[in-house]
Amino acid sequence: MTDFVLHSAEVAAERTIQDRSMLVLSARETEAFVEAILNPPPPGRVLKNAAKHYKKHREATADKK
């Protein structure tokens, strides 16, 4: 009985992971996704500020090594 329960749980877990890891898009969604990847908008103010903050943090931690 224990082997059966473990096997059943394993199969169910694998199925759940597979179902949740696969993204299914409509044709319209696929086109929008590809367009965004191939032609991304320019970085906005928030992204630029985040990049500056990240670079300063990396420089500060690199100096401590």
LINGI-V97252 format. One record per helix or strand of 3 or more residues. SS is the DSSP state (H for helix, E for strand). FROM is the first residue (numbers start at 1). TO is the last residue. If there is no record, write none. Layout:
<<SS/FROM/TO> <SS/FROM/TO>>
//
This chain:
<<H/2/21> <H/27/38> <H/45/63>>
//
